[in-house]
Amino acid sequence: MGQSGKKGKKHIKPADFVYLGAVALMIVLAVRYEHGNTADYEVALGDEVTFGSYLNEPITWRVLKLHEDRFGRASKAVLVSSEILAMKAFDAAPSGKYAYDDDGVIWRISDEKTLENLAMQEYTHGTNDWSRSDIRTWLNSDRENVVYEGKGPVKKAMFGEKNAYFSERGFLCGFTKEEQDAIVPTHHLTKGGALTEETVETDDLVYLLSRDELEWFYDANISVYAQPTQQAVERDETGSYRVLSLEFGLEPFVWRLREPVEGSACKSYAVNNGYSDKLLIECIAAVESYGIRPAITVDMKKLSDIRKEQLRILQE
């Protein structure tokens, strides 16, 4: 007769128990690690967050965009200041004197020779290249003495010889070490100006937004328009908020983007103040009367830890 069709029982070896135990331990540790790196402080699009300071005034931000981890939990958040923090030039004229070259020859922005000579247009009116701009250098500096390329944002290099920020300490000086550590570097691909490559790559801690990123305001149900802080109005030497907004019964003001105007070496885009249905306007880089509304990307776990420490101090 043939052998029975019954199969013998499979015995689990001790080594199998060790393997299964190791796998279970790895799963437990992974879950604990993920839990330990998850933010307890939850935010939603449009929420307000107080983080850092500018000239000793706390900065209020709006949650503009959330990035999720593989479990669908918010791991990073893009924050944009709820108000315009300052009026500053995008970039000062590299010549050191607005609209003039080294020989004292004037180059008016509307002159044919200026429109045709892109290199001189940038040299006498400031660059619209985000990667080389004075405003990017200032926003990303944590030094009391900011180091600029060339002459930097001095008064004579501005349109109205006002609102210089050459001697102002870097924007990140208003953030604690813990707050600076919570800011995540963001890799940007920004359209280049007439004198730069088609795409400019930068890694930024603090940045201005692009035209495409304005879509995030609609997704988050946040108004794209913004008012300046009282401090920004008081420190502005140009009086532009009164002239361009208040005298027309408008509360919002113009704020700059990092994106250049096509075909120009010195103009970049800015969000308008609601004077017309035209959302964007073109601004010369070295004109110092327009608003700065910075954005940052933060690590939610680190932001949560900072928030818990703030609450602990308040409760003491």
C-alpha angles and dihedrals in degrees: 000000000000123000120274117269091230115115123217120252116265112238120216110230123220089246089061090057089052091050094047091047091052091050091049091049091051091052092050092048092047092051091048091048092051090047091049090052095047120102116247088194104079123196134183132210110285095022120137120241127187109215132153126343141249119214089346094306116117113245119232115207134189122223102244102171138003127213115204131212124227090279093056094253124132109261100164134021132200110221126193122192110259090222138030106268101196146351110244143150117259089224134349121236107274088217088069093236120070114249094358131102127215092274093054093254114146120234109193113200092234096049116110092231090056094048091051098043103064095176092055090042089060094040094055101033105031132260126282091204105117093205093059099035125123091226092059091049092051096044092051098045125102093181127107088219106046115207113221132187111251121345096336130210099327122156097252090056092059127088094245098021089245140113096034114178101182092112096038116108118249119281093243091061086084092065127081120237090257091051092048090050089053092058111095119214109244123210111222133193105199127181112255127235127240092282098043138067121281091262128028118205122209139162109219136185091188123021148163118247128254129229092258092051090060086079087073090069091062093045090051094041091237121143112251089214122086140186124221120249117254088249091055091052094047094048095045108104094193099063087220096146092060094043099042102033119011095047087056093048093253126137100189120078138204116275129188131246125202095236121105126228111253115258094012130106096196110030129086134177127265135183111254126233098242095266089129137006088263105107097194133046132183119248131190111239097234096048104110101197101084129095131259116215107175129202132205138183115227136194106243095212092053091043088052091052091051091049092051091050091050091052091047091054092048091052095052 
